[in-house]
Amino acid sequence: MRLHLWFPCLCLLWPTVVLSQSSLARYHVMQEFAIGGSGGWDYLSVDASAHRLYISHGNQVEVRDSRNGDSIGVLTGLSGVHGIALVPALQKGFISNGKNNSILVFHTINLKAGASIPAGQHPDAIYYDPFSQRVFVGNGHSNSLTVIDPDKEMVVATIALPGKPESMVADTGKLYVNIEDKNSIVVIDTKTLQRSATWPLTRGHEPSGLAIDLKTKRLFAGCGNKLLCVVDATNGRNIIQLPIGDECDGVVFDPARNTAFSANGEGNITAVEELNPAKYHIAFTIPTQHSARTIALDPETHYLYLPAAVVKPVATGHPQALPGTFRVLVVGE
């Protein structure tokens, strides 16, 4: 079948992608916060009200001032940190320890460690849902979610999943979870704590980063085959797939800018403006650094934070970071 003969008709039905430059092109790497040390990293979290960054780094969490990178403290004695979920109302944080299948509670005021909560096998992504006021943990090796009551610091449910969970985002009554090895998004009813739907991603393979526009009910799933899949969060309809860079592991959405940003480990960020729920503008690409694949947004300053290091390839397994080169890139206008 000669598909190019159908393109004029299909373009009348598909949402529009516009390629051009915009005022957002002023975004660039403004600062670099040198951290150093050794070990890998994964997610980082922003506490905008306290001007803090919580950065996973090997077996510890670095806590830095988000304005200048000054060290506030370090949480040590951890085991393969992946993510940090913050619960501001309780002045608590929750850290996923991938190597010992646990979640560590800490107090954000003094950075003192608290209880250790058991999770599934290899807890990875961790997310605080402000709507249901629960912490959700994605267990990468047991294909499940651990649900935690952050006030009581106890597990209230375990939810079986059809595959390996990655990033999560929430809306009122719903949690959306990327299932990396099934190329899909699972929907969890946060009242019943049951899986209510599974939505396949059209063309998107190995979804990792996930963001949401709560106003237009749009999900943005960053996939390993260099696509950003836009999905209707009300019914799972695949709206469009947009080209992004390689090795995406994080996506954020800035509602004040109507823009999704995908962190691409090849060394750049793809910025996609949402002109309306059916029209998307690939605004520009921001050069960053090879290995800068995860991302966090400060919703007040609109700065983007990306951890990175100089890495060297190895014969097997993941590339290794050169000691002393770990840093956080600060991207803004």
ABEGO torsion letter per residue (X at the ends): XBAAAAAAAAAAABBBBBBBBBAAAABBBABBBBAEEBEBBBBBBBBAAAGBBBBBBEABBBBBBAAAGBBAEBBBGBBGBABBBBBAAAGBBBBBBAAAGBBBBBBAAAGBBBBBBBBBBGBBBBBBBAAAGBBBBBBAAAGBBBBBBAAAGBBABBBBBABBBBBBBBBBGBBBBBBAAAGBBBBBBAAAGBBABBBBBBGBBGBBBBBBBAAAGBBBBBBAAGBBBBBBAAAGBBABBBBBBBGBABBBBBAAAGBBBBBBAAGBBBBBBBABAABBBBABBBBBBBGBABBBBBAAAGBBBBBBBBBBBBABEBBBBBBGABBBBBBBX
